[in-house]
Amino acid sequence: MDDDEARIGSAEPVTGPDGQPYRVAILVPTINNADELDGVLGRLMRQTYPSYEIVVSDSKSHDHTREVCEKHGVTWFDDDSTNRADACTKALQTMDHDLVLFTDDDTVPPIDWVENLVRWFADPDVGGVGGPNFAPDHDPFGAKCADVAFCTRFMTAGTRYGARPKGELVPISHNPGVNCAHRMANLREVGFFESGCIGAEDVVLDAKIQRAGHKLFMDPSNVMPHRRRRPFKPYMKQMRNYGYTRMVANKRWPEIAAWSHTAVGLFPWLVVASALAMLAGAALGGAAPELWFSLAGAWDLPRIAFHGTLGLAALYVAIAWLGAATGTSPHRSIGTVALAPLFVFLAHWAYGQGVNKAWREIRRTGGAAGVGRQIDDRTRSV
C-alpha cells in the first residue's frame, strides 16, 4: 500500500452550522472525452476527503463515456444541452448537496484536492473558493509554453489561471470553473448558471453570486493541474473563443468587463498598421542599410516609421520575456521563456480576432450573441 492509498478518506469531514457533515458533490461536465475522463475519475475516487458524490454531466457523448462512469461507480447524468452552462445547471437541479466542487474532464486532480477546498467552508463567510491551475508536469513542451504565456506577469495578467497572490485565503472576483467550489444554497439563490451561455459561464456565475452579496476567495496553494491546448491550431482556436465569449458576456454583465478586454480587440489592427508603416518606411528610404544601427542622419517620417516600428516590436518582446521570467508558471525554463513572446503574440492576435467577431455579432444582433451552442475546440455531438 502506497502513501496515497493509506490516506484515502483520512481527512476529518467539515461540519455545517447544524453540526452535521456537509454533503459534498463533485460535478464534471463532459462530452466525447472518455479516455481523459477515465484518468480524472480514477483520481477523484481516491480523495482524502471521507464522503462525497461524483456526478458526470454527459452531453450525449458518442464514445464510451457512460461505460467509464459505470466502471468507477459514479453518477452518470444524461444531458441534452448544447453548452456547458446548461449541462451544469440541469445536473445541479437534480442534486441535493450542501457544497459542489467543479472541475473539467482533462485535469489531474491532486489526491487532497477535495479536502483542501472543502475545509474553507467551516467559515460561514466563505461563499465560494477556488485555486490556480497550471499545465501538468507530463504535458508536452508546446503546452508548457502555452502555460508560461498564460501566466506571464504583465501581458496576460488578466487571466486567473496562474494567479498566486500572497496569503492563505485571498478575496477574489473570479475562480476558473476548473478548480472551484460553491455553496449549493448560493447557486440556487442566483438561478445557477446563465441559461444558454456558450462561454465565460464561470465568470458570469461568479458575478451573479457576488451581486447577491456572497464572498468568493482563492486558496493560492490548492493547485489543479489542467492540460493546456497544444500549438498551434488548438491554442489559437481556444484564444479566439475566449475573446469572443468574454466580450459577449461583458455585454450582458457590464460589471465583469475590464478595459483590457476591449484593448486586445485593437491588437490585430495595430499589428497590421505597424507592418504597413514599416514596409512603407522601407520603401521610401527609411531603412537605408547604412543607417540601421546609427542615430546619425535626418529622422524623417519614413525612417521614423521603419525604426519606430522595430523599436516597439523589440519593446513588446522584452516585456513578454520579462513577464514570462517573473510569472507564476512552474514550467518556466530557458526554452519556454525564450518562446514566450511568440505564444503571447499568438494569444493576443487570436483573442483580438475573437473580440472583433463579438463586436460584429453584437452590432448585428443587438446584443443577443453568445447564447446557444457551446463554442470550444471539442466536437459537440448534439
Secondary structure as the mmCIF struct_conf table of DSSP 4:
data_model
#
loop_
_struct_conf.conf_type_id
_struct_conf.id
_struct_conf.beg_label_comp_id
_struct_conf.beg_label_asym_id
_struct_conf.beg_label_seq_id
_struct_conf.end_label_comp_id
_struct_conf.end_label_asym_id
_struct_conf.end_label_seq_id
HELX_RH_AL_P HELX_RH_AL_P1 ASP A 3 ARG A 7
TURN_TY1_P TURN_TY1_P1 ILE A 8 GLY A 9
BEND BEND1 ALA A 11 ALA A 11
HELX_LH_PP_P HELX_LH_PP_P1 GLU A 12 VAL A 14
STRN STRN1 THR A 15 THR A 15
TURN_TY1_P TURN_TY1_P2 PRO A 17 ASP A 18
BEND BEND2 GLY A 19 GLN A 20
STRN STRN2 PRO A 21 PRO A 21
HELX_LH_PP_P HELX_LH_PP_P2 TYR A 22 ARG A 23
STRN STRN3 VAL A 24 THR A 30
BEND BEND3 ILE A 31 ASN A 32
HELX_RH_AL_P HELX_RH_AL_P2 ALA A 34 LEU A 44
TURN_TY1_P TURN_TY1_P3 MET A 45 ARG A 46
BEND BEND4 THR A 48 PRO A 50
STRN STRN4 GLU A 53 ASP A 58
BEND BEND5 HIS A 62 HIS A 64
HELX_RH_AL_P HELX_RH_AL_P3 THR A 65 HIS A 72
TURN_TY1_P TURN_TY1_P4 GLY A 73 GLY A 73
HELX_LH_PP_P HELX_LH_PP_P3 VAL A 74 VAL A 74
STRN STRN5 THR A 75 ASP A 78
BEND BEND6 THR A 82 ASN A 83
HELX_RH_AL_P HELX_RH_AL_P4 ARG A 84 LEU A 92
TURN_TY1_P TURN_TY1_P5 GLN A 93 THR A 94
BEND BEND7 ASP A 98 ASP A 98
STRN STRN6 LEU A 99 PHE A 102
TURN_TY1_P TURN_TY1_P6 ASP A 105 ASP A 106
STRN STRN7 THR A 107 THR A 107
TURN_TY1_P TURN_TY1_P7 ILE A 111 ASP A 112
HELX_RH_AL_P HELX_RH_AL_P5 TRP A 113 VAL A 118
HELX_RH_3T_P HELX_RH_3T_P1 ARG A 119 ALA A 122
BEND BEND8 ASP A 123 ASP A 123
TURN_TY1_P TURN_TY1_P8 PRO A 124 ASP A 125
BEND BEND9 GLY A 127 GLY A 127
STRN STRN8 GLY A 128 GLY A 130
STRN STRN9 ASN A 133 PHE A 134
TURN_TY1_P TURN_TY1_P9 ASP A 137 HIS A 138
BEND BEND10 ASP A 139 ASP A 139
HELX_RH_AL_P HELX_RH_AL_P6 PHE A 141 PHE A 150
TURN_TY1_P TURN_TY1_P10 CYS A 151 CYS A 151
BEND BEND11 ARG A 153 PHE A 154
TURN_TY1_P TURN_TY1_P11 MET A 155 GLY A 158
BEND BEND12 ARG A 160 ARG A 160
TURN_TY1_P TURN_TY1_P12 TYR A 161 GLY A 162
BEND BEND13 LYS A 166 LEU A 169
STRN STRN10 VAL A 170 PRO A 171
BEND BEND14 SER A 173 SER A 173
TURN_TY1_P TURN_TY1_P13 GLY A 177 VAL A 178
BEND BEND15 ASN A 179 ASN A 179
STRN STRN11 CYS A 180 ARG A 183
HELX_RH_AL_P HELX_RH_AL_P7 MET A 184 GLU A 189
TURN_TY1_P TURN_TY1_P14 VAL A 190 GLY A 191
BEND BEND16 PHE A 192 PHE A 193
HELX_LH_PP_P HELX_LH_PP_P4 GLU A 194 GLU A 194
TURN_TY1_P TURN_TY1_P15 SER A 195 GLY A 196
STRN STRN12 CYS A 197 CYS A 197
BEND BEND17 GLY A 199 GLY A 199
HELX_RH_AL_P HELX_RH_AL_P8 GLU A 201 ARG A 211
TURN_TY1_P TURN_TY1_P16 ALA A 212 GLY A 213
STRN STRN13 LEU A 216 MET A 218
TURN_TY1_P TURN_TY1_P17 PRO A 220 SER A 221
STRN STRN14 MET A 224 PRO A 225
STRN STRN15 HIS A 226 HIS A 226
HELX_LH_PP_P HELX_LH_PP_P5 ARG A 227 ARG A 230
TURN_TY1_P TURN_TY1_P18 PRO A 231 PHE A 232
HELX_RH_AL_P HELX_RH_AL_P9 LYS A 233 ARG A 252
HELX_RH_3T_P HELX_RH_3T_P2 PRO A 254 ILE A 256
HELX_RH_AL_P HELX_RH_AL_P10 TRP A 259 GLY A 265
TURN_TY1_P TURN_TY1_P19 LEU A 266 LEU A 266
HELX_RH_AL_P HELX_RH_AL_P11 PHE A 267 ALA A 283
TURN_TY1_P TURN_TY1_P20 LEU A 284 ALA A 287
HELX_RH_3T_P HELX_RH_3T_P3 PRO A 289 LEU A 291
TURN_TY1_P TURN_TY1_P21 TRP A 292 PHE A 293
BEND BEND18 GLY A 297 GLY A 297
HELX_RH_AL_P HELX_RH_AL_P12 LEU A 301 ALA A 325
TURN_TY1_P TURN_TY1_P22 THR A 326 THR A 326
BEND BEND19 GLY A 327 THR A 328
TURN_TY1_P TURN_TY1_P23 PRO A 330 HIS A 331
HELX_RH_AL_P HELX_RH_AL_P13 ILE A 334 ALA A 338
TURN_TY1_P TURN_TY1_P24 LEU A 339 LEU A 339
HELX_RH_AL_P HELX_RH_AL_P14 ALA A 340 THR A 365
TURN_TY1_P TURN_TY1_P25 GLY A 366 GLY A 366
BEND BEND20 GLY A 367 GLY A 367
TURN_TY1_P TURN_TY1_P26 ALA A 369 GLY A 370
STRN STRN16 VAL A 371 VAL A 371
BEND BEND21 GLY A 372 ARG A 373
BEND BEND22 ASP A 376 ARG A 378
#
